[in-house]
Amino acid sequence: MIYALLSSLAARILLFPIQGCMSDLGTFAVWFNAAAEYGPFSFYHFISWCDYQPLNIYIFWAFGSLAKWLSLFGTSTLNFILKLPSTLFDTATAGLIFLFLRKRLSFDSSLIAMSLCAFNPATIFNGSVWGQFDAIYTFFLILSLILIFQTRLTPAALTFTAAVLAKPQSIALAPLIVFLIIKKRSWKTVVASVLASGALILIVAAPLSPGNLLDFLTYIYLKGYRGYPYTSLNAFNLWAFGGFWKSDAQTLLYLDFFKIGWILFGVLSAFSLYYVNRISRRGEKTGRNFEIAVLFTAFVLLFGFFILPTRIHERYLFPVFSVLAMILPFARETRVLYGVLTFTYLANLAYVLPFLNAGAYISDGDPFVYAISAINLATFVYMLLLMVMKLKKGASSTQALTNEKQKKTSAEEGGGQ
């Protein structure tokens, strides 16, 4: 297992010299330098613009200080430092997946599933070529789910909060995490989770705040989101068929696209929670069926967050691969999802990157965009059909069990007479 992780890490580092997203890496270089120069607690005082959340600033400071110590600022070698944090977190996520699976499967089966995640070309492209930070919040999301399976709900809430402190798109899993904590039906656990999460926010964010903490958090979380009032930001999703960078204030049936997107995601969230509640067997709060149901629901929410709302970037599909890797050994149908989405995500990133580096826009009606977006939508529909089929199968099994119990009861009553 260690050799596989080290091989994956080495392969990723070898890709660091490939030109990534110049605008992202250039911005990261400024932020790393500012954090190293002024320290994390003065970062937001001195930097003129930053739409990244508080947890990232500590990472900027740590790795920026390393770059400063090695005198790498202003050199091409700086890219090695800029791409290193996400690569380390991605490798750590693969390690978490192995540890999760090893308690349930053989060493070989666990190693295969972990390797599929560790050597996934799409996620490798995201961090080692593009140079983005999506692996960091994904690590905390996966850790949060694992802690839930261990019924360590307050630590799970803490790690989920850490994910949100790294990237706001972590909220895609908020309905599931909150539902599972409340499902415990222990107000002590709920209160402890809320207090622990609040304390973590204070510890991480308060030292960085230039003024009022609430105003600071509202500003830092809404600034980036409000700054991109468009249907799709190069994401090959539902809204890509209308072209990219189109205003989401346009209306359909008296609702603007922004509201429509979030209504659709709200409906999906409600259906997902109904699904996990039914499939995880009535009254059963642990066990493999429960874990598979939770993981599949997490996948549904993360995939739906990429497909349905507006203002989604091309990179937001990233966490689904880690979640799917945890289900692959138990549900064969997810292997198709994993393969198809790996292809479409890599195609999305690789196609968009040259346009971003050239400062150009993808033309409306681009056939490649239509094709990949259509595959993503078809996969999304297939996912929903799988959920419906699982629910019907579960209902049939429950009815059959009920009928069997009724026959047994009738037979016993008849024998008694």
C-alpha positions in Angstrom: 0.0 0.0 0.0 2.8 2.4 0.9 4.6 1.6 -2.3 1.4 2.4 -4.3 0.9 5.7 -2.6 4.6 6.7 -3.1 4.4 5.7 -6.7 1.3 7.8 -7.2 3.0 10.7 -5.4 6.1 10.4 -7.6 4.0 10.3 -10.8 2.2 13.4 -9.8 5.4 15.3 -9.0 6.8 14.4 -12.3 3.9 16.2 -14.0 4.5 19.4 -12.0 6.6 21.1 -14.8 3.6 20.9 -17.2 2.0 24.3 -17.7 -1.1 24.5 -15.6 -3.7 27.2 -15.3 -1.6 30.4 -15.5 -4.1 32.7 -13.9 -4.7 30.3 -11.0 -1.0 29.6 -10.4 -0.1 33.3 -10.8 -2.7 34.2 -8.2 -1.5 31.4 -5.8 2.0 32.7 -6.2 0.9 36.2 -5.0 -1.0 34.7 -2.1 1.8 32.3 -1.0 4.2 35.2 -1.0 1.9 37.5 0.9 1.2 34.9 3.6 5.0 34.2 3.9 5.8 37.9 4.0 3.1 39.1 6.4 2.1 35.9 8.2 -1.4 34.3 8.2 -2.9 36.7 10.8 -2.1 39.8 8.7 -2.9 38.2 5.3 -6.3 39.7 4.7 -5.0 43.1 6.0 -2.4 43.4 3.3 -3.7 41.4 0.3 -6.0 43.5 -1.9 -8.1 40.6 -3.2 -8.6 37.0 -2.1 -11.7 34.9 -2.4 -10.2 31.8 -0.7 -11.5 30.7 2.7 -9.6 31.0 6.0 -8.2 27.4 6.2 -6.3 27.9 3.0 -4.4 30.9 4.4 -2.5 28.7 6.8 -1.6 26.4 3.9 -0.4 29.4 1.9 1.7 30.5 4.9 3.3 27.1 5.5 4.2 26.4 1.9 4.9 30.0 1.1 7.4 30.1 3.9 9.0 27.0 2.5 9.2 28.7 -0.9 10.7 31.8 0.7 13.3 29.8 2.6 14.3 28.1 -0.7 14.3 31.4 -2.6 11.9 30.1 -5.2 9.7 33.1 -5.7 10.2 34.5 -9.2 11.5 31.2 -10.5 9.8 28.5 -12.5 10.5 26.0 -9.8 7.9 27.8 -7.6 5.2 25.7 -9.4 6.5 22.6 -7.5 5.6 24.3 -4.2 2.3 25.7 -5.5 1.1 22.2 -6.7 2.5 20.3 -3.7 -0.3 20.9 -1.1 -3.1 19.5 -3.2 -0.9 16.5 -4.2 -0.2 15.7 -0.6 -3.8 15.9 0.4 -4.9 13.8 -2.6 -2.4 11.1 -1.7 -3.6 11.2 1.9 -7.2 10.8 0.7 -6.2 7.6 -1.1 -4.6 6.4 2.1 -7.9 7.1 4.0 -9.8 5.1 1.4 -7.5 2.1 1.8 -7.8 2.2 5.6 -11.6 2.3 5.3 -11.8 -0.6 2.9 -9.2 -2.7 4.6 -11.5 -3.2 7.6 -14.1 -4.6 5.3 -12.2 -6.3 2.5 -9.1 -8.2 1.7 -5.8 -6.5 1.2 -5.8 -7.0 -2.6 -9.4 -5.7 -3.0 -8.6 -2.6 -0.9 -5.4 -1.9 -2.7 -7.1 -2.1 -6.1 -9.8 0.4 -5.1 -7.3 2.7 -3.5 -5.1 2.5 -6.6 -8.0 3.4 -8.9 -8.3 6.6 -6.8 -4.6 7.3 -6.4 -3.9 6.9 -10.1 -7.1 8.5 -11.5 -5.9 10.6 -14.5 -8.7 13.2 -14.0 -7.9 14.0 -10.4 -4.1 13.9 -11.1 -4.7 16.5 -13.9 -6.6 18.7 -11.5 -3.8 19.0 -9.0 -0.6 18.1 -10.7 -1.2 19.9 -14.0 -3.9 22.5 -13.5 -2.6 23.3 -10.0 -5.9 23.6 -8.1 -6.7 23.0 -4.4 -9.8 20.8 -4.6 -8.0 17.8 -3.0 -7.9 19.7 0.4 -11.6 20.0 1.1 -12.2 16.5 -0.4 -9.8 15.0 2.2 -11.9 16.5 5.0 -15.2 15.4 3.4 -14.0 11.8 3.1 -12.7 11.8 6.7 -16.1 13.2 7.8 -17.9 10.3 6.2 -15.6 7.7 7.7 -16.0 9.2 11.2 -19.8 9.0 10.7 -19.5 5.3 10.1 -17.6 5.0 13.3 -20.5 6.9 15.0 -18.1 9.6 16.0 -20.5 12.3 15.0 -19.0 15.3 16.7 -15.6 14.7 15.1 -17.4 14.2 11.8 -19.1 17.6 12.2 -15.7 19.1 13.0 -14.0 17.7 9.9 -17.0 18.7 7.7 -16.6 22.2 9.1 -12.9 22.1 8.2 -14.0 21.2 4.6 -16.3 24.2 4.5 -13.5 26.4 5.8 -11.4 25.2 2.9 -14.0 25.4 0.1 -17.6 26.6 0.2 -18.8 23.9 -2.3 -18.4 21.4 0.6 -22.0 22.5 1.5 -23.2 20.0 -1.2 -22.9 17.4 1.6 -24.5 19.5 4.3 -28.0 18.0 3.9 -26.5 14.5 4.4 -24.2 15.3 7.3 -26.9 17.2 9.2 -29.4 14.5 8.5 -27.2 11.8 9.9 -26.3 13.7 13.0 -30.0 14.5 13.7 -31.0 10.9 12.9 -28.9 9.8 15.9 -31.8 11.4 17.9 -29.5 12.7 20.6 -29.8 16.4 21.3 -26.6 16.1 23.3 -24.7 15.0 20.2 -26.4 17.7 18.1 -25.5 20.5 20.5 -21.9 19.1 20.9 -21.5 19.1 17.1 -22.8 22.7 16.8 -20.6 23.9 19.6 -17.5 22.1 18.3 -18.1 23.4 14.8 -18.5 26.9 16.1 -15.4 26.7 18.1 -13.4 25.5 15.1 -14.6 28.4 13.1 -13.5 30.8 15.8 -10.1 29.2 16.1 -9.4 29.2 12.4 -11.2 32.3 11.2 -11.1 34.8 14.1 -7.3 35.4 14.1 -7.5 36.2 10.4 -10.4 38.6 10.5 -9.5 42.2 9.9 -12.6 43.3 11.8 -16.1 41.9 12.7 -15.9 38.1 12.3 -19.5 37.8 11.1 -19.0 40.5 8.5 -15.7 39.0 7.5 -17.1 35.5 7.0 -20.1 36.8 5.1 -17.8 38.8 2.8 -15.3 36.1 2.2 -17.9 33.4 1.4 -20.3 35.5 -0.7 -17.7 37.6 -2.5 -16.6 34.9 -4.9 -20.1 33.5 -5.4 -21.7 36.8 -6.1 -18.8 37.7 -8.4 -19.8 35.0 -10.9 -23.5 35.5 -11.6 -23.4 33.2 -14.6 -25.1 29.9 -15.6 -22.0 27.8 -16.1 -18.3 28.8 -15.7 -16.9 26.3 -18.2 -18.6 23.3 -16.4 -20.0 20.8 -18.8 -23.3 20.5 -17.0 -27.0 21.2 -17.6 -26.4 24.9 -18.2 -23.6 24.3 -20.7 -26.1 23.7 -23.5 -27.0 27.5 -23.3 -23.3 28.5 -23.5 -20.9 29.6 -20.9 -20.7 32.9 -18.9 -24.3 33.7 -19.6 -26.2 35.7 -16.9 -28.2 33.5 -14.6 -30.7 36.3 -14.0 -32.5 35.2 -17.1 -36.0 34.0 -16.3 -38.1 30.9 -17.2 -41.7 30.5 -16.0 -41.2 33.6 -13.7 -38.1 32.1 -12.0 -34.6 33.1 -12.8 -32.0 30.5 -13.7 -30.2 30.9 -10.4 -33.4 30.0 -8.4 -34.2 27.2 -10.8 -30.8 25.6 -10.3 -31.1 25.7 -6.5 -34.7 24.5 -6.5 -33.6 21.5 -8.6 -30.7 20.8 -6.2 -33.1 21.2 -3.2 -35.5 18.6 -4.8 -32.5 16.2 -5.4 -31.4 16.7 -1.8 -34.8 15.8 -0.4 -35.0 12.7 -2.6 -31.5 11.7 -1.6 -32.3 11.9 2.1 -35.5 9.8 1.5 -33.3 7.3 -0.4 -30.7 6.9 2.3 -33.3 6.7 5.0 -35.2 3.9 3.1 -32.2 1.9 1.7 -30.2 1.9 4.9 -32.8 -0.5 6.3 -35.3 0.6 8.9 -33.8 1.0 12.3 -30.3 -0.1 11.1 -27.8 2.7 11.7 -24.6 0.7 11.1 -23.5 -2.1 8.8 -22.4 -2.4 5.2 -25.9 -1.5 3.7 -25.9 1.7 5.7 -22.4 2.6 4.6 -23.1 2.0 0.9 -26.3 3.9 1.1 -24.6 6.9 2.8 -21.7 6.9 0.3 -24.0 6.6 -2.7 -26.1 9.5 -1.4 -22.9 11.5 -0.9 -22.0 10.8 -4.5 -25.5 11.8 -5.7 -25.3 15.2 -3.9 -21.8 15.9 -5.1 -22.7 15.0 -8.7 -26.0 16.9 -8.5 -24.2 19.9 -7.2 -22.1 19.9 -10.4 -25.0 19.3 -12.7 -27.9 21.4 -11.4 -27.0 24.8 -9.8 -25.7 27.8 -11.8 -22.3 29.4 -11.1 -20.5 26.1 -11.1 -16.8 25.9 -12.2 -15.4 23.1 -14.4 -13.5 21.6 -11.4 -16.4 21.0 -9.0 -16.9 17.3 -9.9 -13.6 16.5 -8.2 -14.8 14.9 -4.9 -17.1 12.3 -6.6 -14.1 10.1 -7.5 -13.0 9.6 -3.9 -16.5 8.7 -2.8 -17.1 6.3 -5.7 -13.8 4.6 -5.0 -15.1 3.7 -1.6 -18.2 2.0 -3.2 -16.6 0.3 -6.2 -15.9 -3.1 -4.5 -19.5 -3.4 -3.2 -21.6 -2.1 -6.1 -20.7 -3.1 -9.6 -23.0 -0.5 -11.2 -20.9 2.3 -9.8 -17.9 1.1 -11.9 -19.6 2.4 -15.0 -20.2 5.7 -13.3 -16.6 5.9 -12.2 -15.2 5.2 -15.7 -17.6 7.5 -17.5 -17.1 10.5 -15.2 -13.4 10.1 -15.2 -13.5 10.5 -18.9 -15.9 13.4 -19.0 -14.1 15.3 -16.1 -10.7 14.9 -17.7 -12.2 16.0 -21.1 -13.8 19.0 -19.4 -10.5 20.2 -17.7 -8.2 19.4 -20.7 -10.5 21.2 -23.2 -11.1 24.3 -21.1 -7.5 24.9 -19.9 -6.1 26.1 -23.2 -8.9 28.6 -23.6 -8.3 30.0 -20.1 -4.6 30.3 -20.7 -5.2 32.1 -23.9 -7.8 34.4 -22.3 -10.4 33.2 -24.7 -14.0 32.0 -24.5 -15.5 28.8 -25.8 -17.9 29.5 -28.6 -21.6 28.8 -28.1 -22.7 25.7 -29.8 -19.4 24.0 -29.5 -20.1 20.3 -30.5 -17.5 18.9 -28.1 -19.1 20.8 -25.2 -22.5 19.5 -26.2 -21.2 15.9 -26.5 -19.5 15.7 -23.1 -22.3 17.6 -21.4 -24.8 15.2 -22.9 -22.8 12.2 -21.5 -22.8 13.9 -18.1 -26.5 14.4 -18.2 -27.1 10.8 -19.4 -25.0 9.6 -16.5 -26.9 11.7 -14.1 -30.2 10.2 -15.3 -28.7 6.7 -15.1 -27.8 7.5 -11.5 -31.3 8.6 -10.7 -32.7 5.4 -12.3 -30.4 3.3 -10.1 -31.8 5.1 -7.1 -35.4 4.4 -8.2 -34.6 0.7 -8.9 -33.0 0.3 -5.5 -36.0 1.8 -3.8 -38.4 -0.5 -5.7 -36.3 -3.5 -5.0 -36.2 -2.5 -1.3 -40.0 -2.1 -1.3 -40.5 -5.5 -2.9 -38.2 -7.2 -0.4 -40.0 -5.5 2.5 -43.4 -6.6 1.1 -42.2 -10.2 0.6 -40.8 -10.3 4.1 -44.1 -8.9 5.5 -46.1 -11.5 3.5 -43.8 -14.3 4.9 -44.3 -13.1 8.4 -48.1 -13.0 7.9 -48.1 -16.6 6.6 -46.0 -17.8 9.5 -48.3 -16.1 12.0 -51.5 -17.5 10.3 -49.9 -21.0 10.3 -49.1 -20.7 14.0 -52.6 -19.5 14.8 -54.1 -22.3 12.8 -51.9 -24.9 14.5 -53.0 -23.5 17.9 -56.7 -24.0 17.1 
